[in-house]
Amino acid sequence: GSLNANKVSFGKRALPMYDFNKAKVIVSIADDFLQNGANGLNQEAGYTENRNPDGAWMSKHYQFEANMSLTGSNADVRTVATPTELNAVVANLYVLVTGDTSVKAPELKGRLATRVQNVADLLKQNKGESLVLAGSNDENVQLLVNGINIALSNIGTTKFPNLPFMAIIFLFNN
């Protein structure tokens, strides 16, 4: 799903690379990136770099997931949602962040609706310094996630959809 969505969004069928150490707000929707990330060690190092409470700033990590994951167990705020609700979380975040009401987002209720609204507000306050990921293999979900990251000006700062793997390693190590 991610490969196809990246072809549509960015013109290249490739897995994206992430620079977690520049993300002040990290939102993961069922993406266990610490356990299963395509670029695991680089992602773990970037993620932990700004998770130090004694640093200049500490990233805030929100995790939406149905089952406990390694990544979810490290989140500052973990929200349990059913698999169906997870797709609705992505759609609602997309609408709230982009303002594009042509996407029909299923209504969320209660605590989940409040959490998604709060996360969307934080993402908008941290444009270019945030990152949204989804573990879904559904191309449509990944297209929405790409749209969120595009709207937040994260492409080229925290998300790199078009750089080859070796270029990312050079970029992160310099």
Biotite code that builds the C-alpha atoms (Angstrom):
import biotite.structure as struc

atoms = struc.array([
    struc.Atom([0.000, 0.000, 0.000], chain_id="A", res_id=1, res_name="GLY", atom_name="CA", element="C"),
    struc.Atom([2.765, 2.437, 0.911], chain_id="A", res_id=2, res_name="SER", atom_name="CA", element="C"),
    struc.Atom([4.703, 1.713, -2.284], chain_id="A", res_id=3, res_name="LEU", atom_name="CA", element="C"),
    struc.Atom([1.668, 2.390, -4.478], chain_id="A", res_id=4, res_name="ASN", atom_name="CA", element="C"),
    struc.Atom([0.647, 5.485, -2.508], chain_id="A", res_id=5, res_name="ALA", atom_name="CA", element="C"),
    struc.Atom([4.151, 6.913, -2.797], chain_id="A", res_id=6, res_name="ASN", atom_name="CA", element="C"),
    struc.Atom([4.085, 6.337, -6.579], chain_id="A", res_id=7, res_name="LYS", atom_name="CA", element="C"),
    struc.Atom([0.836, 8.343, -6.768], chain_id="A", res_id=8, res_name="VAL", atom_name="CA", element="C"),
    struc.Atom([1.903, 11.063, -4.306], chain_id="A", res_id=9, res_name="SER", atom_name="CA", element="C"),
    struc.Atom([5.582, 11.472, -5.155], chain_id="A", res_id=10, res_name="PHE", atom_name="CA", element="C"),
    struc.Atom([6.142, 9.756, -8.496], chain_id="A", res_id=11, res_name="GLY", atom_name="CA", element="C"),
    struc.Atom([8.397, 7.048, -7.123], chain_id="A", res_id=12, res_name="LYS", atom_name="CA", element="C"),
    struc.Atom([7.403, 3.571, -5.980], chain_id="A", res_id=13, res_name="ARG", atom_name="CA", element="C"),
    struc.Atom([9.662, 3.401, -2.928], chain_id="A", res_id=14, res_name="ALA", atom_name="CA", element="C"),
    struc.Atom([9.388, 3.082, 0.802], chain_id="A", res_id=15, res_name="LEU", atom_name="CA", element="C"),
    struc.Atom([9.822, 6.414, 2.577], chain_id="A", res_id=16, res_name="PRO", atom_name="CA", element="C"),
    struc.Atom([12.598, 7.142, 5.042], chain_id="A", res_id=17, res_name="MET", atom_name="CA", element="C"),
    struc.Atom([11.966, 9.097, 8.236], chain_id="A", res_id=18, res_name="TYR", atom_name="CA", element="C"),
    struc.Atom([14.036, 11.537, 10.280], chain_id="A", res_id=19, res_name="ASP", atom_name="CA", element="C"),
    struc.Atom([12.497, 11.087, 13.724], chain_id="A", res_id=20, res_name="PHE", atom_name="CA", element="C"),
    struc.Atom([15.004, 13.297, 15.507], chain_id="A", res_id=21, res_name="ASN", atom_name="CA", element="C"),
    struc.Atom([13.508, 16.379, 13.797], chain_id="A", res_id=22, res_name="LYS", atom_name="CA", element="C"),
    struc.Atom([9.918, 15.489, 14.687], chain_id="A", res_id=23, res_name="ALA", atom_name="CA", element="C"),
    struc.Atom([8.528, 17.256, 17.735], chain_id="A", res_id=24, res_name="LYS", atom_name="CA", element="C"),
    struc.Atom([5.204, 15.435, 17.334], chain_id="A", res_id=25, res_name="VAL", atom_name="CA", element="C"),
    struc.Atom([5.086, 11.817, 16.141], chain_id="A", res_id=26, res_name="ILE", atom_name="CA", element="C"),
    struc.Atom([1.724, 10.235, 15.371], chain_id="A", res_id=27, res_name="VAL", atom_name="CA", element="C"),
    struc.Atom([1.634, 6.550, 14.549], chain_id="A", res_id=28, res_name="SER", atom_name="CA", element="C"),
    struc.Atom([-1.539, 4.796, 13.542], chain_id="A", res_id=29, res_name="ILE", atom_name="CA", element="C"),
    struc.Atom([-0.830, 1.087, 14.079], chain_id="A", res_id=30, res_name="ALA", atom_name="CA", element="C"),
    struc.Atom([2.744, 1.423, 12.799], chain_id="A", res_id=31, res_name="ASP", atom_name="CA", element="C"),
    struc.Atom([5.138, -0.537, 14.990], chain_id="A", res_id=32, res_name="ASP", atom_name="CA", element="C"),
    struc.Atom([8.120, 1.315, 13.524], chain_id="A", res_id=33, res_name="PHE", atom_name="CA", element="C"),
    struc.Atom([10.454, 0.454, 16.410], chain_id="A", res_id=34, res_name="LEU", atom_name="CA", element="C"),
    struc.Atom([9.880, -3.277, 15.917], chain_id="A", res_id=35, res_name="GLN", atom_name="CA", element="C"),
    struc.Atom([9.231, -3.591, 12.205], chain_id="A", res_id=36, res_name="ASN", atom_name="CA", element="C"),
    struc.Atom([10.576, -0.460, 10.512], chain_id="A", res_id=37, res_name="GLY", atom_name="CA", element="C"),
    struc.Atom([12.203, -0.841, 7.100], chain_id="A", res_id=38, res_name="ALA", atom_name="CA", element="C"),
    struc.Atom([15.159, 1.175, 8.363], chain_id="A", res_id=39, res_name="ASN", atom_name="CA", element="C"),
    struc.Atom([15.018, -0.106, 11.946], chain_id="A", res_id=40, res_name="GLY", atom_name="CA", element="C"),
    struc.Atom([18.309, 0.930, 13.534], chain_id="A", res_id=41, res_name="LEU", atom_name="CA", element="C"),
    struc.Atom([18.340, 4.398, 11.970], chain_id="A", res_id=42, res_name="ASN", atom_name="CA", element="C"),
    struc.Atom([14.716, 4.903, 13.013], chain_id="A", res_id=43, res_name="GLN", atom_name="CA", element="C"),
    struc.Atom([15.369, 3.747, 16.574], chain_id="A", res_id=44, res_name="GLU", atom_name="CA", element="C"),
    struc.Atom([18.389, 6.037, 16.904], chain_id="A", res_id=45, res_name="ALA", atom_name="CA", element="C"),
    struc.Atom([16.490, 9.034, 15.530], chain_id="A", res_id=46, res_name="GLY", atom_name="CA", element="C"),
    struc.Atom([13.472, 8.279, 17.679], chain_id="A", res_id=47, res_name="TYR", atom_name="CA", element="C"),
    struc.Atom([15.450, 8.020, 20.922], chain_id="A", res_id=48, res_name="THR", atom_name="CA", element="C"),
    struc.Atom([17.637, 11.067, 20.247], chain_id="A", res_id=49, res_name="GLU", atom_name="CA", element="C"),
    struc.Atom([14.936, 13.543, 21.266], chain_id="A", res_id=50, res_name="ASN", atom_name="CA", element="C"),
    struc.Atom([13.136, 11.374, 23.790], chain_id="A", res_id=51, res_name="ARG", atom_name="CA", element="C"),
    struc.Atom([15.417, 12.633, 26.563], chain_id="A", res_id=52, res_name="ASN", atom_name="CA", element="C"),
    struc.Atom([13.589, 14.819, 29.103], chain_id="A", res_id=53, res_name="PRO", atom_name="CA", element="C"),
    struc.Atom([16.862, 16.625, 29.820], chain_id="A", res_id=54, res_name="ASP", atom_name="CA", element="C"),
    struc.Atom([17.426, 17.621, 26.173], chain_id="A", res_id=55, res_name="GLY", atom_name="CA", element="C"),
    struc.Atom([16.641, 20.958, 24.538], chain_id="A", res_id=56, res_name="ALA", atom_name="CA", element="C"),
    struc.Atom([13.179, 19.564, 23.692], chain_id="A", res_id=57, res_name="TRP", atom_name="CA", element="C"),
    struc.Atom([11.485, 16.195, 23.848], chain_id="A", res_id=58, res_name="MET", atom_name="CA", element="C"),
    struc.Atom([9.332, 14.806, 21.089], chain_id="A", res_id=59, res_name="SER", atom_name="CA", element="C"),
    struc.Atom([5.763, 13.838, 21.934], chain_id="A", res_id=60, res_name="LYS", atom_name="CA", element="C"),
    struc.Atom([4.638, 10.459, 20.598], chain_id="A", res_id=61, res_name="HIS", atom_name="CA", element="C"),
    struc.Atom([0.972, 9.533, 20.090], chain_id="A", res_id=62, res_name="TYR", atom_name="CA", element="C"),
    struc.Atom([0.118, 5.946, 19.178], chain_id="A", res_id=63, res_name="GLN", atom_name="CA", element="C"),
    struc.Atom([-3.259, 4.697, 17.970], chain_id="A", res_id=64, res_name="PHE", atom_name="CA", element="C"),
    struc.Atom([-3.439, 0.898, 17.814], chain_id="A", res_id=65, res_name="GLU", atom_name="CA", element="C"),
    struc.Atom([-5.651, -2.116, 18.399], chain_id="A", res_id=66, res_name="ALA", atom_name="CA", element="C"),
    struc.Atom([-3.030, -4.314, 20.059], chain_id="A", res_id=67, res_name="ASN", atom_name="CA", element="C"),
    struc.Atom([-0.064, -3.413, 22.240], chain_id="A", res_id=68, res_name="MET", atom_name="CA", element="C"),
    struc.Atom([3.145, -3.061, 20.240], chain_id="A", res_id=69, res_name="SER", atom_name="CA", element="C"),
    struc.Atom([6.730, -2.238, 21.142], chain_id="A", res_id=70, res_name="LEU", atom_name="CA", element="C"),
    struc.Atom([6.249, 1.199, 19.609], chain_id="A", res_id=71, res_name="THR", atom_name="CA", element="C"),
    struc.Atom([2.962, 1.712, 21.441], chain_id="A", res_id=72, res_name="GLY", atom_name="CA", element="C"),
    struc.Atom([4.551, 0.771, 24.752], chain_id="A", res_id=73, res_name="SER", atom_name="CA", element="C"),
    struc.Atom([7.032, 3.645, 24.244], chain_id="A", res_id=74, res_name="ASN", atom_name="CA", element="C"),
    struc.Atom([4.400, 6.249, 23.348], chain_id="A", res_id=75, res_name="ALA", atom_name="CA", element="C"),
    struc.Atom([3.614, 9.189, 25.598], chain_id="A", res_id=76, res_name="ASP", atom_name="CA", element="C"),
    struc.Atom([-0.056, 8.774, 24.787], chain_id="A", res_id=77, res_name="VAL", atom_name="CA", element="C"),
    struc.Atom([-1.407, 5.445, 23.581], chain_id="A", res_id=78, res_name="ARG", atom_name="CA", element="C"),
    struc.Atom([-5.000, 5.175, 22.407], chain_id="A", res_id=79, res_name="THR", atom_name="CA", element="C"),
    struc.Atom([-6.681, 1.824, 21.838], chain_id="A", res_id=80, res_name="VAL", atom_name="CA", element="C"),
    struc.Atom([-8.927, 1.683, 18.788], chain_id="A", res_id=81, res_name="ALA", atom_name="CA", element="C"),
    struc.Atom([-10.480, -1.139, 16.779], chain_id="A", res_id=82, res_name="THR", atom_name="CA", element="C"),
    struc.Atom([-9.107, -1.819, 13.284], chain_id="A", res_id=83, res_name="PRO", atom_name="CA", element="C"),
    struc.Atom([-12.152, -0.089, 11.777], chain_id="A", res_id=84, res_name="THR", atom_name="CA", element="C"),
    struc.Atom([-11.651, 2.905, 14.052], chain_id="A", res_id=85, res_name="GLU", atom_name="CA", element="C"),
    struc.Atom([-7.988, 3.119, 13.012], chain_id="A", res_id=86, res_name="LEU", atom_name="CA", element="C"),
    struc.Atom([-9.019, 3.827, 9.407], chain_id="A", res_id=87, res_name="ASN", atom_name="CA", element="C"),
    struc.Atom([-11.453, 6.437, 10.719], chain_id="A", res_id=88, res_name="ALA", atom_name="CA", element="C"),
    struc.Atom([-8.649, 8.009, 12.785], chain_id="A", res_id=89, res_name="VAL", atom_name="CA", element="C"),
    struc.Atom([-6.581, 8.472, 9.613], chain_id="A", res_id=90, res_name="VAL", atom_name="CA", element="C"),
    struc.Atom([-9.518, 9.910, 7.661], chain_id="A", res_id=91, res_name="ALA", atom_name="CA", element="C"),
    struc.Atom([-10.474, 12.291, 10.479], chain_id="A", res_id=92, res_name="ASN", atom_name="CA", element="C"),
    struc.Atom([-6.868, 13.450, 10.940], chain_id="A", res_id=93, res_name="LEU", atom_name="CA", element="C"),
    struc.Atom([-6.685, 14.093, 7.201], chain_id="A", res_id=94, res_name="TYR", atom_name="CA", element="C"),
    struc.Atom([-9.833, 16.234, 7.208], chain_id="A", res_id=95, res_name="VAL", atom_name="CA", element="C"),
    struc.Atom([-8.851, 18.115, 10.385], chain_id="A", res_id=96, res_name="LEU", atom_name="CA", element="C"),
    struc.Atom([-5.290, 18.832, 9.207], chain_id="A", res_id=97, res_name="VAL", atom_name="CA", element="C"),
    struc.Atom([-5.935, 19.583, 5.529], chain_id="A", res_id=98, res_name="THR", atom_name="CA", element="C"),
    struc.Atom([-9.447, 21.024, 5.695], chain_id="A", res_id=99, res_name="GLY", atom_name="CA", element="C"),
    struc.Atom([-10.345, 18.851, 2.685], chain_id="A", res_id=100, res_name="ASP", atom_name="CA", element="C"),
    struc.Atom([-13.955, 17.899, 3.330], chain_id="A", res_id=101, res_name="THR", atom_name="CA", element="C"),
    struc.Atom([-14.249, 15.905, 0.096], chain_id="A", res_id=102, res_name="SER", atom_name="CA", element="C"),
    struc.Atom([-12.983, 12.943, 2.127], chain_id="A", res_id=103, res_name="VAL", atom_name="CA", element="C"),
    struc.Atom([-15.873, 11.486, 4.050], chain_id="A", res_id=104, res_name="LYS", atom_name="CA", element="C"),
    struc.Atom([-14.478, 10.615, 7.462], chain_id="A", res_id=105, res_name="ALA", atom_name="CA", element="C"),
    struc.Atom([-16.585, 8.281, 9.604], chain_id="A", res_id=106, res_name="PRO", atom_name="CA", element="C"),
    struc.Atom([-17.715, 9.946, 12.798], chain_id="A", res_id=107, res_name="GLU", atom_name="CA", element="C"),
    struc.Atom([-15.643, 9.234, 15.874], chain_id="A", res_id=108, res_name="LEU", atom_name="CA", element="C"),
    struc.Atom([-17.188, 9.424, 19.314], chain_id="A", res_id=109, res_name="LYS", atom_name="CA", element="C"),
    struc.Atom([-16.135, 10.190, 22.850], chain_id="A", res_id=110, res_name="GLY", atom_name="CA", element="C"),
    struc.Atom([-12.540, 9.886, 23.967], chain_id="A", res_id=111, res_name="ARG", atom_name="CA", element="C"),
    struc.Atom([-11.311, 8.849, 20.520], chain_id="A", res_id=112, res_name="LEU", atom_name="CA", element="C"),
    struc.Atom([-12.850, 11.902, 18.817], chain_id="A", res_id=113, res_name="ALA", atom_name="CA", element="C"),
    struc.Atom([-11.355, 14.214, 21.439], chain_id="A", res_id=114, res_name="THR", atom_name="CA", element="C"),
    struc.Atom([-7.922, 12.603, 21.154], chain_id="A", res_id=115, res_name="ARG", atom_name="CA", element="C"),
    struc.Atom([-7.903, 12.883, 17.347], chain_id="A", res_id=116, res_name="VAL", atom_name="CA", element="C"),
    struc.Atom([-8.919, 16.563, 17.521], chain_id="A", res_id=117, res_name="GLN", atom_name="CA", element="C"),
    struc.Atom([-6.173, 17.302, 20.065], chain_id="A", res_id=118, res_name="ASN", atom_name="CA", element="C"),
    struc.Atom([-3.564, 15.476, 17.975], chain_id="A", res_id=119, res_name="VAL", atom_name="CA", element="C"),
    struc.Atom([-4.637, 17.327, 14.807], chain_id="A", res_id=120, res_name="ALA", atom_name="CA", element="C"),
    struc.Atom([-4.257, 20.648, 16.632], chain_id="A", res_id=121, res_name="ASP", atom_name="CA", element="C"),
    struc.Atom([-0.768, 19.691, 17.842], chain_id="A", res_id=122, res_name="LEU", atom_name="CA", element="C"),
    struc.Atom([0.262, 18.588, 14.365], chain_id="A", res_id=123, res_name="LEU", atom_name="CA", element="C"),
    struc.Atom([-0.849, 21.924, 12.881], chain_id="A", res_id=124, res_name="LYS", atom_name="CA", element="C"),
    struc.Atom([1.098, 23.784, 15.582], chain_id="A", res_id=125, res_name="GLN", atom_name="CA", element="C"),
    struc.Atom([4.224, 21.821, 14.610], chain_id="A", res_id=126, res_name="ASN", atom_name="CA", element="C"),
    struc.Atom([4.215, 22.094, 10.805], chain_id="A", res_id=127, res_name="LYS", atom_name="CA", element="C"),
    struc.Atom([7.468, 20.856, 9.328], chain_id="A", res_id=128, res_name="GLY", atom_name="CA", element="C"),
    struc.Atom([8.431, 19.366, 12.695], chain_id="A", res_id=129, res_name="GLU", atom_name="CA", element="C"),
    struc.Atom([5.994, 16.485, 12.900], chain_id="A", res_id=130, res_name="SER", atom_name="CA", element="C"),
    struc.Atom([5.555, 13.064, 11.394], chain_id="A", res_id=131, res_name="LEU", atom_name="CA", element="C"),
    struc.Atom([2.499, 10.889, 10.747], chain_id="A", res_id=132, res_name="VAL", atom_name="CA", element="C"),
    struc.Atom([2.846, 7.176, 9.944], chain_id="A", res_id=133, res_name="LEU", atom_name="CA", element="C"),
    struc.Atom([0.404, 4.321, 9.438], chain_id="A", res_id=134, res_name="ALA", atom_name="CA", element="C"),
    struc.Atom([1.064, 0.594, 9.503], chain_id="A", res_id=135, res_name="GLY", atom_name="CA", element="C"),
    struc.Atom([-1.821, -0.175, 7.170], chain_id="A", res_id=136, res_name="SER", atom_name="CA", element="C"),
    struc.Atom([-1.132, -1.884, 3.852], chain_id="A", res_id=137, res_name="ASN", atom_name="CA", element="C"),
    struc.Atom([-4.183, -0.127, 2.370], chain_id="A", res_id=138, res_name="ASP", atom_name="CA", element="C"),
    struc.Atom([-3.121, 2.239, -0.419], chain_id="A", res_id=139, res_name="GLU", atom_name="CA", element="C"),
    struc.Atom([-5.992, 4.640, 0.352], chain_id="A", res_id=140, res_name="ASN", atom_name="CA", element="C"),
    struc.Atom([-4.926, 4.929, 3.996], chain_id="A", res_id=141, res_name="VAL", atom_name="CA", element="C"),
    struc.Atom([-1.340, 5.600, 2.915], chain_id="A", res_id=142, res_name="GLN", atom_name="CA", element="C"),
    struc.Atom([-2.528, 8.237, 0.428], chain_id="A", res_id=143, res_name="LEU", atom_name="CA", element="C"),
    struc.Atom([-4.285, 10.046, 3.284], chain_id="A", res_id=144, res_name="LEU", atom_name="CA", element="C"),
    struc.Atom([-1.161, 9.801, 5.453], chain_id="A", res_id=145, res_name="VAL", atom_name="CA", element="C"),
    struc.Atom([0.905, 11.245, 2.592], chain_id="A", res_id=146, res_name="ASN", atom_name="CA", element="C"),
    struc.Atom([-1.656, 14.048, 2.270], chain_id="A", res_id=147, res_name="GLY", atom_name="CA", element="C"),
    struc.Atom([-1.374, 14.819, 5.978], chain_id="A", res_id=148, res_name="ILE", atom_name="CA", element="C"),
    struc.Atom([2.432, 14.954, 5.817], chain_id="A", res_id=149, res_name="ASN", atom_name="CA", element="C"),
    struc.Atom([2.301, 17.121, 2.692], chain_id="A", res_id=150, res_name="ILE", atom_name="CA", element="C"),
    struc.Atom([-0.156, 19.544, 4.322], chain_id="A", res_id=151, res_name="ALA", atom_name="CA", element="C"),
    struc.Atom([2.112, 19.731, 7.378], chain_id="A", res_id=152, res_name="LEU", atom_name="CA", element="C"),
    struc.Atom([5.213, 20.526, 5.248], chain_id="A", res_id=153, res_name="SER", atom_name="CA", element="C"),
    struc.Atom([6.928, 17.387, 6.556], chain_id="A", res_id=154, res_name="ASN", atom_name="CA", element="C"),
    struc.Atom([8.177, 16.220, 3.171], chain_id="A", res_id=155, res_name="ILE", atom_name="CA", element="C"),
    struc.Atom([11.905, 16.855, 3.028], chain_id="A", res_id=156, res_name="GLY", atom_name="CA", element="C"),
    struc.Atom([12.179, 17.567, 6.750], chain_id="A", res_id=157, res_name="THR", atom_name="CA", element="C"),
    struc.Atom([10.930, 14.474, 8.586], chain_id="A", res_id=158, res_name="THR", atom_name="CA", element="C"),
    struc.Atom([9.703, 12.297, 5.715], chain_id="A", res_id=159, res_name="LYS", atom_name="CA", element="C"),
    struc.Atom([11.775, 11.543, 2.625], chain_id="A", res_id=160, res_name="PHE", atom_name="CA", element="C"),
    struc.Atom([9.791, 9.639, -0.002], chain_id="A", res_id=161, res_name="PRO", atom_name="CA", element="C"),
    struc.Atom([12.214, 9.965, -2.917], chain_id="A", res_id=162, res_name="ASN", atom_name="CA", element="C"),
    struc.Atom([15.745, 9.609, -1.601], chain_id="A", res_id=163, res_name="LEU", atom_name="CA", element="C"),
    struc.Atom([17.633, 6.358, -2.050], chain_id="A", res_id=164, res_name="PRO", atom_name="CA", element="C"),
    struc.Atom([18.617, 4.557, 1.149], chain_id="A", res_id=165, res_name="PHE", atom_name="CA", element="C"),
    struc.Atom([22.320, 5.522, 0.993], chain_id="A", res_id=166, res_name="MET", atom_name="CA", element="C"),
    struc.Atom([21.464, 9.227, 0.574], chain_id="A", res_id=167, res_name="ALA", atom_name="CA", element="C"),
    struc.Atom([19.365, 9.050, 3.734], chain_id="A", res_id=168, res_name="ILE", atom_name="CA", element="C"),
    struc.Atom([22.191, 7.510, 5.725], chain_id="A", res_id=169, res_name="ILE", atom_name="CA", element="C"),
    struc.Atom([24.527, 10.286, 4.515], chain_id="A", res_id=170, res_name="PHE", atom_name="CA", element="C"),
    struc.Atom([21.951, 12.969, 5.337], chain_id="A", res_id=171, res_name="LEU", atom_name="CA", element="C"),
    struc.Atom([21.294, 11.645, 8.855], chain_id="A", res_id=172, res_name="PHE", atom_name="CA", element="C"),
    struc.Atom([24.966, 11.182, 9.686], chain_id="A", res_id=173, res_name="ASN", atom_name="CA", element="C"),
    struc.Atom([26.033, 14.700, 8.648], chain_id="A", res_id=174, res_name="ASN", atom_name="CA", element="C"),
])
